[in-house]
Amino acid sequence: MKSEPVSAQAIAVIRDVLQQDMLRFGLEEIDVRVAPDHTGEPSLWIEVRYGLDGEPIDPRATAGLVTKLHDRLWELGEERFPYIRHIVPDDKKVVELT
């Protein structure tokens, strides 16, 4: 597995996917770093920060992001698995699913 830095092309794909799907929810910042996962394999750790602006966050919008990112990154030859952490302000509204 790769332990080198994330390529500019991979970062561009990550930003593209997240902005397409999450910008309407107040996405403000995306940070990407490489770190080991629970098995010690190098992985992509993506922190997505949101502000108070935008629509309430719909958990259904976040559900397919990892698969979408993984597929797009795999096409580039990026084999490290992407993990996403959504950081949402306490006052941000979230859609309640019933």
C-alpha positions as CSV (number, residue, x, y, z in Angstrom):
1,M,0.0,0.0,0.0
2,K,1.0,3.6,-0.6
3,S,2.3,5.7,2.2
4,E,3.3,8.7,0.0
5,P,1.4,12.0,0.1
6,V,-1.9,12.4,-1.6
7,S,-1.6,13.5,-5.2
8,A,-3.0,16.8,-6.4
9,Q,-5.2,14.9,-8.8
10,A,-6.7,12.8,-5.9
11,I,-7.3,15.9,-3.8
12,A,-9.1,17.5,-6.7
13,V,-11.4,14.5,-7.0
14,I,-12.1,14.5,-3.3
15,R,-12.9,18.2,-3.4
16,D,-15.1,17.8,-6.5
17,V,-17.2,14.9,-5.1
18,L,-17.7,16.6,-1.7
19,Q,-18.5,20.0,-3.2
20,Q,-21.0,18.5,-5.6
21,D,-22.8,16.6,-2.9
22,M,-22.3,18.6,0.3
23,L,-21.9,22.3,-0.7
24,R,-25.6,23.0,-0.2
25,F,-25.3,22.0,3.4
26,G,-22.8,24.7,4.3
27,L,-19.5,22.9,3.5
28,E,-16.7,25.2,4.4
29,E,-13.4,23.2,4.5
30,I,-11.9,19.9,3.4
31,D,-8.7,18.5,4.9
32,V,-7.0,15.4,3.6
33,R,-4.2,13.5,5.3
34,V,-2.7,10.0,5.2
35,A,-2.7,7.9,8.3
36,P,-3.0,4.2,9.2
37,D,-6.4,2.7,9.7
38,H,-7.2,0.1,12.4
39,T,-5.2,-2.6,10.6
40,G,-2.2,-0.4,10.1
41,E,-2.8,0.2,6.4
42,P,-2.2,3.7,5.0
43,S,-5.6,5.3,4.4
44,L,-7.0,8.7,3.4
45,W,-8.5,10.6,6.3
46,I,-10.8,13.3,5.1
47,E,-12.3,15.9,7.5
48,V,-15.2,17.9,6.2
49,R,-16.2,21.0,8.2
50,Y,-19.6,22.7,7.9
51,G,-20.8,26.1,8.9
52,L,-24.2,27.2,10.0
53,D,-25.3,28.4,6.6
54,G,-27.0,26.2,4.1
55,E,-29.7,23.6,4.2
56,P,-30.0,21.2,7.2
57,I,-27.7,18.3,6.7
58,D,-29.5,15.2,5.4
59,P,-27.8,12.0,6.6
60,R,-28.9,10.3,3.3
61,A,-26.6,12.6,1.4
62,T,-23.6,11.4,3.5
63,A,-24.4,7.7,3.2
64,G,-23.0,7.1,-0.3
65,L,-20.0,9.5,-0.1
66,V,-17.4,6.9,0.8
67,T,-18.4,4.5,-2.0
68,K,-18.5,7.4,-4.5
69,L,-15.1,8.7,-3.4
70,H,-13.5,5.2,-3.3
71,D,-14.7,4.5,-6.9
72,R,-13.5,7.8,-8.3
73,L,-10.1,7.5,-6.5
74,W,-9.7,3.9,-7.6
75,E,-10.0,5.1,-11.2
76,L,-7.0,7.2,-10.6
77,G,-5.0,4.3,-9.2
78,E,-5.4,5.5,-5.6
79,E,-5.8,2.3,-3.6
80,R,-5.9,3.8,-0.1
81,F,-9.4,3.7,1.5
82,P,-11.1,7.0,2.2
83,Y,-12.5,7.6,5.7
84,I,-14.7,10.7,6.1
85,R,-15.3,12.6,9.3
86,H,-18.1,15.2,9.2
87,I,-17.5,18.0,11.7
88,V,-20.8,19.9,12.2
89,P,-21.4,22.8,14.6
90,D,-23.7,22.0,17.5
91,D,-26.2,24.6,16.3
92,K,-26.4,23.2,12.7
93,K,-29.7,21.6,11.9
94,V,-29.8,18.0,10.8
95,V,-32.7,16.4,9.0
96,E,-34.4,13.9,11.3
97,L,-35.2,10.6,9.6
98,T,-38.2,8.7,10.7
